[in-house]
Amino acid sequence: MKKLLFLMGSIALGTAMGDPLTWTLQDVRFVDGGTASGWFVFDALTDSVGAYSISVLGGDTTTFPEFTYQMDVPPNLVAFASFTNKFIDFTTTSTREFRITPMTWMTDAGGVIALDVQNPFAFECFNCNPSRRFESGSIATLQSDAIPEPATGLLLLAGPVLLAVKRVVR
């Protein structure tokens, strides 16, 4: 009985923890009036980015014409100085980059994280000169407390099932 309970708990926890999350850009604005919107999938377990699509438009469109960063080339995940200044660098061409620096690093818990607009590693650039810095923004995951994850549902169901099994065994 204890082995069955341990196995069910291990399976449920294994599927509930470490799943990659989709993060969306929220109210991301550049100092020149341009905006950025889109999403990326981040796996906190491996510190890696999967699929992504981020569009930039407006502002100084002569220097920074509308553009969409997509998963044609995987972005580089780079950390500086004892992992305190992590940023994600979305680079889909040899000359244009989009870098975000969350105030705290992303976890599999999700939530809302403000972008560190003061961080020197946060900007969009062409071969990093010219560049435009961020004015505001955050990244967020969509969370729904109304519908439990399958693993959570399995845990909720396991209790009554184990009670019924215990009664039958007696």
ZIKA-V844362 format. One record per residue. N is the residue number from 1. RES is the residue in one letter. PSI is psi in radians with two decimals (999 if undefined). OMEGA is omega in whole degrees, -180 to 180 (* if undefined). Layout:
N/RES/PSI/OMEGA
N/RES/PSI/OMEGA
This chain:
1/M/-0.79/180
2/K/-0.65/179
3/K/-0.70/179
4/L/-0.77/179
5/L/-0.77/179
6/F/-0.77/-180
7/L/-0.79/180
8/M/-0.72/179
9/G/-0.71/180
10/S/-0.75/179
11/I/-0.80/-179
12/A/-0.79/-180
13/L/-0.63/180
14/G/-0.63/180
15/T/-0.37/-179
16/A/-0.45/-176
17/M/2.53/171
18/G/0.08/178
19/D/2.39/177
20/P/2.53/-180
21/L/2.60/174
22/T/2.13/179
23/W/2.39/178
24/T/2.55/175
25/L/2.37/-180
26/Q/2.22/176
27/D/0.74/180
28/V/2.07/-178
29/R/2.51/176
30/F/2.81/-180
31/V/-0.36/179
32/D/0.12/179
33/G/-0.13/178
34/G/2.88/180
35/T/2.80/175
36/A/2.43/177
37/S/2.80/178
38/G/-2.76/-173
39/W/2.85/172
40/F/2.68/179
41/V/2.20/-178
42/F/2.30/177
43/D/1.83/-177
44/A/-0.46/-179
45/L/-0.68/-178
46/T/0.02/-176
47/D/0.89/-178
48/S/2.67/178
49/V/2.35/176
50/G/-2.11/-180
51/A/2.65/176
52/Y/2.70/174
53/S/1.92/-178
54/I/2.16/-180
55/S/2.41/175
56/V/2.46/179
57/L/2.85/177
58/G/-3.06/-178
59/G/-2.46/179
60/D/1.44/-175
61/T/-0.22/174
62/T/-0.81/179
63/T/-0.68/-177
64/F/1.40/178
65/P/2.80/178
66/E/2.47/-176
67/F/2.60/175
68/T/2.11/174
69/Y/2.14/179
70/Q/3.04/-171
71/M/0.44/178
72/D/-0.74/177
73/V/2.19/-179
74/P/2.47/179
75/P/2.78/176
76/N/2.40/174
77/L/1.98/-172
78/V/2.45/176
79/A/2.42/178
80/F/2.71/170
81/A/1.43/177
82/S/0.67/174
83/F/0.42/178
84/T/-0.34/180
85/N/0.97/-180
86/K/2.50/172
87/F/2.79/175
88/I/2.21/-177
89/D/1.89/177
90/F/1.94/-179
91/T/1.95/-180
92/T/-0.10/173
93/T/2.99/-178
94/S/-0.19/-175
95/T/-0.30/-175
96/R/2.30/-178
97/E/2.63/176
98/F/2.01/-176
99/R/2.26/173
100/I/2.58/178
101/T/1.78/177
102/P/2.58/178
103/M/-0.65/173
104/T/2.72/-176
105/W/2.62/-177
106/M/2.49/177
107/T/3.06/178
108/D/0.03/176
109/A/-0.34/180
110/G/-2.75/180
111/G/-2.70/179
112/V/2.28/179
113/I/2.19/177
114/A/2.61/174
115/L/2.49/177
116/D/1.60/-175
117/V/-0.24/178
118/Q/-0.21/-177
119/N/2.28/-179
120/P/-0.20/179
121/F/0.22/-178
122/A/1.91/-179
123/F/3.06/166
124/E/2.48/-178
125/C/2.87/168
126/F/1.91/-177
127/N/0.47/178
128/C/0.27/168
129/N/1.97/12
130/P/2.86/178
131/S/2.82/173
132/R/2.35/-175
133/R/2.86/177
134/F/2.60/176
135/E/-0.63/-179
136/S/2.96/174
137/G/2.89/177
138/S/2.98/173
139/I/2.58/-176
140/A/2.67/172
141/T/2.64/176
142/L/2.21/-180
143/Q/2.43/178
144/S/2.01/177
145/D/-0.24/-175
146/A/-0.60/-177
147/I/1.95/-179
148/P/2.68/174
149/E/2.77/178
150/P/-0.70/-179
151/A/-0.68/178
152/T/-0.74/177
153/G/-0.67/178
154/L/-0.74/178
155/L/-0.72/179
156/L/-0.62/-180
157/L/-0.49/-175
158/A/-0.65/-178
159/G/-1.04/180
160/P/-0.61/180
161/V/-0.78/180
162/L/-0.64/176
163/L/-0.73/179
164/A/-0.73/179
165/V/-0.72/-179
166/K/-0.68/179
167/R/-0.69/-179
168/V/-0.65/-179
169/V/-0.64/-179
170/R/999/*
